[in-house]
Amino acid sequence: MSEPQFIGILLVRNEDRFLRRAVGNVLDFCDRIFIADHQSTDGTFELAQELARESAKIEPHRIRDPRESSEMLEPFANTQTWVLGVDGDEIYDPAGLAFTRAQLVAGAWSDSWIVFGNVVNCIEIDERAKTARGWLAPPCRSMTKLYNFAAVQSLDPDSPQRLMGLNNVFNPGFDASQRLEVHKAIAWDDAQFRCLHACFLPRSTADSAQSAARENITELRKFSPTSWLSRTFSKAAGREAASVWKQDKYTRGELVTVDASPFFP
């Protein structure tokens, strides 16, 4: 069997604050990186173009709808490919990813569809002191997105964005329940596949210092009187509505401070 290839894909919108670090930390892990920019109005797309000039691995794309980010991955279905979904607020441990890549090449986790790693959901990242403060997963929900595309014959054509399809067609022996929760078996300090999730920090230079965690795409597409009022008042105040879902899923347990030096080599 040939070695797998490793594809990174970012779906971003107004995320120029952490984008260089988010991409740089996964660059050695990935053979190719797609940056799908969904109509950013800050410097995100220009930064993506700059990164592409610095590395031939990086392919920036302007998209009109998040569904287009899923279409980019269709050619990799039913191939020996691992796909890492990276958001613009996700800073991975690059040395840990190097170890993870070697393990995957050796066949680790090949009987899984998706792998979940360790996370700190950050309210503070101090690059000078090399520390981060936030909530650990577990007990929070892990949000890492590492998918084994050898498991699927084809992707859900109606997926709202990359890696979010509910109706993928699986190869024999695989199904959507094959979710490997590595983060529940390995402590943060011993983990290799891990990231700092800057979800409670401003993600764009256009954001105010008090910006709340943004709503995700599922929340944005859901309508209720409560969500409408929240968005209306937030817009009037010149900011985006805060994500109730993230506040629930990503703030469980005790606040901790961790050594962030591996994430800022």
Salt bridges, closest charged atoms under 4 A:
GLU15 OE2 - ARG203 NH2 2.91
GLU15 OE2 - ARG214 NH1 3.97
ASP31 OD1 - ARG101 NH1 3.14
ASP37 OD2 - ARG62 NH1 2.75
GLU50 OE2 - ARG20 NH2 2.60
GLU54 OE1 - ARG20 NH1 3.04
GLU59 OE2 - ARG32 NH2 2.86
GLU59 OE1 - HIS61 NE2 3.86
ASP65 OD1 - ARG67 NE 3.92
ASP65 OD1 - ARG221 NH2 3.77
ASP87 OD2 - LYS145 NZ 3.50
ASP87 OD1 - ARG162 NH2 2.47
ASP89 OD2 - HIS197 NE2 3.39
ASP89 OD2 - ARG203 NH1 3.48
GLU90 OE2 - LYS145 NZ 2.95
ASP93 OD2 - ARG194 NE 3.01
GLU181 OE1 - LYS184 NZ 3.18
ASP207 OD2 - ARG214 NH2 3.58
GLU215 OE1 - ARG231 NE 2.97
GLU240 OE2 - ARG214 NE 3.53
ASP248 OD2 - LYS249 NZ 3.92
ASP248 OD2 - ARG252 NH2 3.53
